[in-house]
């Protein structure tokens, strides 16, 4: 009996750690690219801090510097899109997310955030396309899929 309890405890701990990891990576998570190397860029770190502080202009300034130095940095383009979306500049946000997805079509954060931007602009069909992409990418589920799925459901409920 104690073996069964121990196995259940280990399973619970593993599930809890997985869930926390998904939540931590939900905001703008990458798709496994070399973000650790990219994160070493001081402008990238300052940009992330500005996003955390909701200082959208500062985030845009820093992330713009990052993409000028590293035009293949999907994470920085994703954060740029996020900041522009928060400021209500959807046209630029879509452009930024598009660049992130051109670099890495399986970027979880960019797929989630562009889906949210489509919902903000009333385009449910495009949001659902990105939800389907996340469902494909996230074999065993991921926070980005769960968050966008909830936003799509809320959007649909508000329409009814």
Secondary structure, 3 states (H helix, E strand, C coil): CHHHHHHHHHHHHHHHHHHHHHHHHHCCCCCCCCHHHHHCCHHHHHHHHHHHCCCHHHHHHHHHHHHHHCCCCHHHHHHHHHHHHHCCCHHHHHHHHHHHHHHCCCCHHHHHHHHHHHHHCCCHHHHHHHHHHHHHHCCCCCHHHHHHHHHHHHHHHHHC
